[in-house]
Amino acid sequence: MKTLPPNPGRSGAVLVFALLLLVVGALVLGGVAQMTATQSVAGQTEWTAAQRRITLENSRAMARQFLLSRMFMFTNGSPAVTATNGLGRFELTARGDVGNFWETASETSTNAMLNINPFNLMERGGFYRVWIPGEVWDGMTNVDWNFQVRTRSPIAAGYTFVRQRPSTASVLFAAAPYINMGAAGAFVGYEGLPRLPVSSVTNTNTNDTTGYMGYLDVPIGASQAGDFTNVTFQLWTNSTTLQAVLDLSAVPTGTNSVLKYTVPQSATFTNGSNYAVRAIQLRGAPGGAYDFPVHVEVPAANTNVTTLVLTNNNLRRVYVNVQRSAFSTNVFTVRTTNNPTFWRLGMSASKMNVTFNTGMLPITGGIRSDADVLFPAGASYFTREADPGGLDVIADRMMWLEDNRAL
C-alpha cells in the first residue's frame, strides 16, 4: 500500500476549518443567549405596560363612577376629590364656580351651532354644561384627564318625539327622527351616521327613582330666568273657572335671556273672587321668533290644569312643561282656536297622557313624555326644530358624561 507523504497545506486547511466552526458556534450561541435575554426583557416590559393600562382604566372607571353618582346634584363649591384603592387612583379639581348642572349656564354657547345633534357621534358640537379637569393614575404617574358633563334637550336636537319608560299601550310616532327608550336602539333617525349608544345616556343618579332612561325631569330654575308678566285671566268653561292667557307677542323688556311663567292653581278674577285655573291659552307671536324664549311650567302640585289652547300663529320659542307627582288618569288636551296655520312649540308631559286635537296644524318642535301621546286620524304631526335658539335653556334635558385624555 502506497503511503502519501505529509502535506502541510492540508493540515492547515483542517485547522482553519475547525477554527471557523468554533467561531460560528460561538456566534450562534451568543445570538441564542442574546435572543433569550431580549425576550425576557421584552416580556417584562409588555407586562408592565399592560399593568399600567389596566391601572389607568381602573382609575378612569373610578372617576367616572364618582361623577355619574353625583353629577345630577353637583353643588356649588364642591371640593377637590382624591380617591384611591389597590386598583387605581384619581383626583378631580375643585370647581367652586359650578352650581347645579341643570341650572348652570353652558360653558359652550348653545346658540353657537344651532343645527347640531349631540346624540350623533359625527355631529358633536358644543353644549358642554361644564368641564371638570382631573388626573388618573396609571401605576407610575398621574395622567391629565378631562371630564365633560353634557346636557341637551332632545327636542332642541331635532327629535320630534321622545318617549321615556313606555307603558304597554301604543303610541303614535310620526316620521323619524324620534326617541323611544323602550325600543332596541332607542334613537331612530339620522340613520346615515353613527349615534350615541343608549348606555351612554345615563340615568345613574341617586335622586332619580323613576327608572327613566336618560332622566326625564324639569330644570326647576332656568339660567338667568326672568318672569313673564304678560298674563291675564279669563273665564273658562263656566263662571267659576279660569284660563291663564299668555300674550307671546308682547315685546319683552330687560336683559334676561329666558322668561318663565309658573301657572298657579288659582287666581283672583276681576270680580274679586278666587277661581281655579283650568287651562292655559298661548296667544302666538306671528311676526318674529324673538330672542327671549318663554318657559311655561305647570308644577306637580297643580293638578287643576288639563288643557292647553293654541291661538293665532306663533314663531316664538315656547316650552310647556306639565308635571304630575303620580300617574294621573286625566288626559291633558292640546287644542286650537282662531284657526292658526303654523306654530312653534316644545313640550314635556310627565305622568299623564296627552291628546292633540290640533287638526292639520303644522307644529315645529316636539314632545317628550313618559305616557301615551295620541293624534287623531288625519292629524298633522310635529316637524323637527331646525333653529332651537334658547330651547336648551328652558327645555328638560338629557344629561350624560364624556371623558378624554387631556392633550
C-alpha positions in Angstrom: 0.0 0.0 0.0 1.4 3.3 -1.0 1.5 6.0 1.8 1.1 9.6 0.8 3.8 11.9 2.1 2.9 14.6 4.7 1.2 17.7 3.3 1.5 20.8 5.5 -1.2 22.7 3.3 -3.8 20.0 4.0 -3.2 20.2 7.8 -3.5 24.0 7.8 -6.8 23.8 6.0 -8.2 21.5 8.6 -7.1 23.8 11.4 -8.7 26.8 9.7 -12.0 24.9 9.2 -12.1 23.9 12.8 -11.4 27.4 13.9 -14.2 28.6 11.7 -16.6 26.1 13.2 -15.7 27.4 16.7 -16.3 31.0 15.7 -19.6 30.2 14.0 -20.7 28.2 17.0 -19.7 30.9 19.4 -21.7 33.5 17.3 -24.8 31.2 17.3 -24.6 30.5 21.0 -24.2 34.2 21.6 -27.2 35.0 19.4 -29.3 32.5 21.2 -28.3 33.9 24.6 -29.0 37.5 23.4 -32.4 36.5 22.0 -33.3 34.8 25.2 -32.3 37.8 27.3 -34.2 40.2 24.9 -37.3 38.1 25.0 -37.2 38.1 28.8 -36.8 41.9 28.9 -39.5 42.4 26.2 -41.9 40.2 28.0 -41.4 42.0 31.3 -41.8 45.4 29.5 -45.1 44.3 27.9 -46.4 43.0 31.2 -45.5 46.3 32.9 -47.3 48.2 30.1 -50.4 46.0 30.4 -50.4 46.6 34.1 -50.3 50.4 33.5 -53.1 50.3 31.0 -55.3 48.3 33.4 -54.5 50.6 36.3 -55.3 53.6 34.1 -58.6 52.1 33.1 -59.4 51.3 36.7 -58.6 54.8 37.7 -60.7 56.3 34.9 -63.6 54.0 35.8 -63.5 55.1 39.4 -63.5 58.7 38.4 -66.4 58.2 36.0 -68.5 56.3 38.6 -67.9 59.1 41.1 -69.1 61.8 38.8 -72.0 59.7 37.5 -73.3 59.2 41.0 -73.1 62.9 41.7 -73.5 64.9 38.6 -77.3 65.3 38.9 -76.8 67.0 42.2 -73.4 68.6 41.9 -73.4 71.7 44.2 -71.5 74.9 44.1 -68.2 74.9 45.9 -67.6 71.1 45.5 -64.1 70.4 46.8 -61.3 68.6 45.1 -61.7 64.8 45.4 -58.9 62.2 45.7 -59.8 58.5 45.9 -57.5 55.5 45.8 -57.5 51.8 46.4 -55.3 48.9 45.3 -56.6 49.1 41.8 -56.4 52.8 40.9 -56.5 56.4 41.9 -58.0 59.6 40.6 -58.2 63.3 41.6 -60.8 65.9 40.5 -60.1 69.6 40.6 -62.4 71.7 42.7 -64.8 73.9 40.7 -66.2 76.5 43.1 -68.0 78.2 40.2 -70.1 75.2 39.3 -73.6 75.0 40.7 -76.4 72.5 39.9 -75.6 71.2 36.4 -79.3 71.6 35.4 -79.2 75.3 36.1 -75.6 76.2 35.3 -75.1 78.0 32.0 -73.2 76.0 29.4 -69.5 76.8 29.0 -70.1 76.5 25.3 -72.9 78.6 23.9 -75.9 76.6 22.9 -76.6 79.1 20.1 -73.1 78.6 18.6 -74.2 75.7 16.3 -78.0 75.5 16.2 -78.3 72.5 13.9 -76.1 70.1 15.8 -77.4 66.8 17.0 -75.4 65.8 20.1 -76.6 62.2 20.1 -74.9 61.7 16.7 -71.2 60.9 17.1 -70.4 62.7 13.8 -72.1 66.0 15.0 -70.6 66.6 18.4 -70.9 70.3 18.5 -70.7 72.2 21.8 -73.4 72.1 24.6 -71.0 71.2 27.4 -72.5 72.0 30.7 -69.1 72.1 32.4 -65.6 70.7 32.1 -64.0 69.2 35.2 -60.2 68.7 34.9 -58.6 65.8 36.8 -55.8 63.3 37.0 -56.0 59.5 36.8 -53.1 57.2 38.0 -51.5 54.6 35.7 -49.3 53.0 38.3 -46.3 55.1 37.6 -47.5 58.7 37.0 -50.6 60.9 37.0 -52.2 61.4 33.6 -54.2 64.6 32.9 -57.8 63.8 32.1 -60.9 65.9 31.2 -64.4 65.0 32.2 -67.3 66.8 30.4 -70.8 66.9 31.8 -73.1 67.4 28.8 -76.8 68.1 28.7 -79.2 68.9 25.8 -82.9 68.8 25.1 -83.6 66.1 22.5 -86.4 68.4 21.2 -83.9 71.1 20.6 -81.7 68.5 18.9 -84.3 67.7 16.3 -86.1 64.7 17.8 -89.9 65.4 17.4 -91.0 62.6 19.8 -89.2 61.3 22.9 -90.8 58.6 24.9 -89.5 57.6 28.3 -90.4 54.3 30.1 -93.1 53.2 27.7 -96.2 51.5 29.0 -97.9 48.6 27.3 -100.2 50.9 25.4 -99.3 52.0 21.9 -98.0 55.5 21.0 -98.3 57.0 17.6 -95.0 58.2 16.2 -94.6 60.5 13.2 -91.7 60.2 10.8 -88.2 59.9 12.2 -86.3 61.2 13.9 -87.7 60.2 17.3 -86.5 58.5 20.5 -88.3 55.6 22.1 -86.4 54.4 25.1 -88.4 51.2 25.2 -87.2 50.1 21.8 -84.0 48.5 20.7 -81.6 51.2 19.5 -83.9 53.8 21.0 -82.7 56.6 18.7 -84.5 56.5 15.4 -83.4 58.8 12.6 -80.2 60.2 11.2 -79.6 56.7 10.0 -76.6 57.6 7.8 -74.4 58.4 10.7 -73.4 56.5 13.9 -75.3 57.5 17.0 -74.5 57.7 20.7 -75.2 54.4 22.4 -78.2 54.4 24.7 -75.9 53.2 27.6 -74.0 56.4 27.3 -77.1 58.5 28.1 -77.0 57.7 31.7 -79.7 57.6 34.4 -77.2 56.8 37.1 -78.3 59.2 39.8 -79.4 58.8 43.4 -82.1 61.4 43.1 -83.9 59.6 40.3 -86.1 56.7 41.5 -88.4 56.7 38.4 -86.2 54.4 36.3 -86.3 56.8 33.3 -83.6 56.1 30.6 -82.0 59.4 30.0 -83.7 61.0 33.0 -86.9 62.9 32.4 -87.0 65.9 34.7 -87.6 69.6 34.7 -84.9 72.2 35.2 -86.6 74.0 38.1 -84.6 77.1 37.7 -83.6 78.1 34.2 -80.4 80.0 33.8 -80.9 83.8 34.2 -84.7 83.4 34.2 -86.9 86.5 34.4 -90.6 86.5 34.9 -93.0 86.5 32.0 -95.7 89.1 33.0 -97.9 89.5 30.0 -100.6 87.3 31.6 -104.3 87.9 32.0 -107.1 85.7 33.3 -110.4 85.0 31.6 -113.4 82.8 32.4 -113.0 79.2 31.1 -115.9 76.7 30.8 -118.1 78.2 33.4 -118.4 81.3 35.6 -116.1 79.9 38.3 -113.1 78.6 36.4 -110.3 80.5 34.7 -107.8 80.2 31.9 -104.4 81.9 32.0 -103.9 83.8 28.8 -100.2 84.4 27.8 -99.6 87.0 25.1 -96.4 85.8 23.4 -96.4 88.7 21.0 -95.6 91.2 23.8 -92.1 92.6 23.4 -90.0 91.6 26.4 -88.1 94.2 28.5 -84.9 93.8 30.5 -81.8 91.8 29.7 -82.8 88.3 30.8 -82.4 85.7 28.1 -85.2 83.4 29.5 -88.7 84.4 30.6 -90.6 82.0 32.9 -94.2 81.7 34.0 -95.4 79.2 36.6 -99.2 78.5 36.3 -100.9 78.9 39.6 -103.6 76.6 40.9 -106.0 79.5 41.3 -106.1 83.2 40.7 -108.2 86.3 41.6 -110.6 87.3 38.8 -111.7 90.9 38.0 -114.8 90.5 40.3 -112.5 89.9 43.2 -113.3 86.1 43.5 -110.6 83.4 43.6 -111.2 80.7 41.0 -109.3 77.5 39.9 -107.2 77.9 36.8 -108.1 75.0 34.5 -106.5 76.0 31.2 -103.6 77.8 29.5 -104.1 79.8 26.4 -101.0 80.8 24.4 -101.6 83.7 22.0 -98.9 83.3 19.4 -96.4 85.8 18.1 -96.6 85.5 14.3 -94.3 88.4 13.5 -91.0 87.1 14.8 -89.2 84.4 16.6 -87.8 86.7 19.4 -84.6 86.1 21.3 -86.4 85.6 24.6 -87.9 82.1 24.8 -90.7 81.5 27.3 -90.8 78.6 29.7 -94.3 77.8 30.9 -94.4 75.4 33.9 -97.3 73.5 35.5 -95.9 72.2 38.8 -96.8 68.7 40.0 -98.8 70.2 42.9 -101.0 72.0 40.4 -103.4 69.3 39.2 -106.1 71.7 38.0 -104.7 72.5 34.6 -105.8 69.9 31.9 -106.0 72.0 28.7 -103.6 73.9 26.5 -105.1 76.2 23.8 -103.0 77.5 20.9 -104.4 80.7 19.5 -103.2 82.6 16.4 -99.9 81.8 14.6 -96.7 81.6 16.6 -93.0 81.8 15.7 -91.7 82.5 19.2 -89.9 79.7 21.0 -92.0 78.5 23.9 -91.7 75.3 26.0 -94.6 74.0 28.1 -93.7 71.6 30.9 -96.6 69.8 32.7 -95.9 67.6 35.7 -97.8 65.2 38.0 -96.4 63.7 41.1 -98.2 60.4 40.5 -99.6 59.0 37.3 -102.9 60.7 36.5 -106.0 59.3 34.9 -106.7 62.8 33.5 -105.8 63.4 29.8 -104.0 66.6 29.0 -105.6 68.1 25.9 -103.9 70.4 23.4 -106.3 72.1 21.0 -106.5 75.3 18.8 -108.7 78.3 18.3 -108.8 81.1 15.7 -107.6 78.6 13.0 -103.8 79.0 13.3 -101.7 77.8 10.3 -98.3 77.4 11.9 -97.0 77.0 15.4 -93.6 76.6 17.2 -94.0 74.6 20.4 -91.9 72.3 22.6 -93.5 70.3 25.4 -92.9 67.8 28.2 -95.6 65.9 29.9 -94.8 63.8 33.0 -97.1 61.0 34.3 -100.2 61.9 32.2 -101.4 61.0 28.7 -101.6 63.8 26.1 -104.1 64.1 23.2 -103.6 66.6 20.3 -106.8 67.9 18.8 -105.0 70.3 16.6 -106.2 69.1 13.2 -103.7 69.6 10.4 -101.9 72.4 12.2 -98.1 72.1 11.4 -96.2 72.3 14.7 -92.4 72.8 14.8 -90.8 71.4 17.8 -91.7 68.2 19.7 -92.9 66.5 22.8 -91.3 64.4 25.5 -93.4 62.2 27.7 -93.5 59.0 29.8 -97.0 58.2 28.7 -99.1 58.0 25.6 -99.2 60.8 23.0 -102.2 60.5 20.7 -103.1 62.2 17.5 -106.5 61.7 15.9 -106.5 60.1 12.4 -105.6 62.5 9.7 -103.9 65.0 12.1 -100.6 66.7 11.5 -97.6 65.8 13.5 -94.6 67.7 14.8 -91.8 68.6 12.5 -88.2 68.9 13.7 -86.9 72.1 15.2 -84.0 73.3 13.0 -83.4 76.6 14.9 -83.8 75.9 18.6 -82.3 79.1 19.9 -82.7 79.2 23.6 -84.7 76.0 24.0 -81.7 74.3 25.6 -82.0 76.6 28.5 -85.7 76.1 29.2 -86.5 72.5 28.0 -85.9 69.5 30.2 -82.7 67.8 29.0 -80.9 64.5 28.9 -77.6 64.5 30.8 -74.5 62.4 30.2 -70.8 62.2 30.9 -68.0 62.1 28.5 -64.2 62.0 29.1 -61.0 62.1 27.3 -57.2 62.3 27.8 -56.1 65.9 28.1 -53.8 67.0 25.2 
